[in-house]
């Protein structure tokens, strides 16, 4: 168990996350829709205490919306968290590193990836185990990028999920 001095040092270095009054939730959620991306990223820093991920606006908005509600109304119950941890261990054999890689690298199911190519807007929906494009399931983003362009592409790069600075 860490000493009291160590615990105090950890608390002092941890960012202070502001509480959000429940009366402010609807206004803050509505404001997310029209806020510039720079403002959304600053809110991320304020509400999560760390730099925002290099994902698209829709992802950042949805996570901020959840976080605002979480700070106003409370997060998951400890029993729910424990159950989710147990399910995660069943899926990855308790390998926490593997779990983090999966969670950080793949957009959440329901996320829409939008890419304009040759003047045409292409929309891909992330699903739990695959991706949907033009009503068809695809196992990888690379297969979709190849279908769109007719050439080999790294799908994560084509849709802007890889190769950007992390700041």
N, C-alpha and C positions, 0 to 999 in steps of 0.2 A: 504494500500500500504506500502511495507517495506521501512524503512528509507534508505538513501543513504549509511550509514555505514553498514547496513545489506546487501544491494545489493553488496557492495564491498567485504564484507566477504564471501558471497556466490560465487562470481566470483573468489576470491583468492583460495577457497578450491576446486573449480571445476577443473578437469583435463584439460590440454591443449591438444586438439586433433589436430594433424598436418594436414595442408592442403596438398593435393596430386595433383601435376601438372598433367593435362590430358595426357601429353606425357609419364608419368611413368606408366599409368594404365595397358597397355597390358603386360609389363614386370612383374609387380607385380602380375597380375592374373596368368600368366604362372608359376611364382615361387611358387605359392600356391600348385601346384600339387606335387612338389617334396620336399617341406619343411618338416622337422621333426615336429611332433606334438607339441613339446616344443616350437618351433619357432612360430607355428601357435597360440599357447596360448599367447605368448608374444605379437604378433601382435594384438591379441584381446584386451589385456590390453592397448596397445598403441592407438588403433583406437576407442575403446568403452569407455575407462577410467574406466573399472571395470573388475572383474574376469570373465574368460570364463565359460560357463555353462558345466556341466558334460555330454555332448552329444558326439556322435561319430564324427570322423574326417570329414566325408562328410558334416555333419551339420555345423561344425565350418568353413570349407572351403567355403561353399556356402554363409554363412552370411558374412564372411570376403570379399569375392568377391563383394557382394552387397555394403558393407560399403566402400570399396576402390572406387568403381564407384560413390557412393553417395558423398563422400568427394571431388572427382575430378570434377564431373559434376553437383552436386547439388542434393538435395533430392526431395521428393514429394512436389508438389505445395500445398500451404495452402488450396486451395479449395478441393483438393483430400484428404488431411488429415481430413478436416471437414466432408467430405462425408463418409469416413471410420469410423470416430467416430460416426456419426449418424447411420450408419448401425450396428455398434457394440451395440449401445444403444437399437436398435430395437430387436437385438438377445438376449440380457441379461437383458433387462428392466432397463438399466442405472446402473447396479451393477458393478462398476469398479473392485471390489475385485474379483468377479466371472470371469470377463473378463481376469484379470491377471492370475488367476489360470489356466484357459483354455489355455491361450497363452503360459504359462511357462511349463505346464505339457505335452502337446501333441506336438510331432514333426510335422513339416510343411508337408502338403500334397506333395507327391513326394519323400519324404525321404525314403531311402532303409535301412532297418534294417537287418543286416547280423549276423547270429549266427551259429557257428559250433557245432554240437551235434552228438556224436557217429561217428565222422569222416565224416559227411555229412554237407555241407554248406547249410543253409536254408536262403532264402531271402524273406523278407516281405516288401511290398510297402505300405506306409501310404497314404491313400486317404482322401478326405475331411470328409467323414462320417463313414468310416470303414477302414479295412485293407485287402490287397490282398495277398494271399499265394497260390502258385501253380495254379494261374488262378481263384481261388475261393474267393469270399468276406467273410470276417469274421467280426463280430461285435466287437471282443475284441482280444487283444494279448494273453490273457489267454486261449482262445479257440484254438488259433494256437499252443501255447506251449503244451497244452493238446494233440492236434492232433500229434505233433511231438514226444512227450515223452511217451504218454500213461498214464501219471499221472497228477495230479493237480499241476499247477504252477501259481504263480503270473506272468502274461505276461510281465509286466514292468521290473521285476527282471530278468526273463529269458533272455530278450533281452538287459539287461544291462542299462536300463534307470532309474533304481531306486536302491537305496542302496549304491551308490558310494559317496565318500566325495565330498563336493561342492567346494573344492580348486583346 
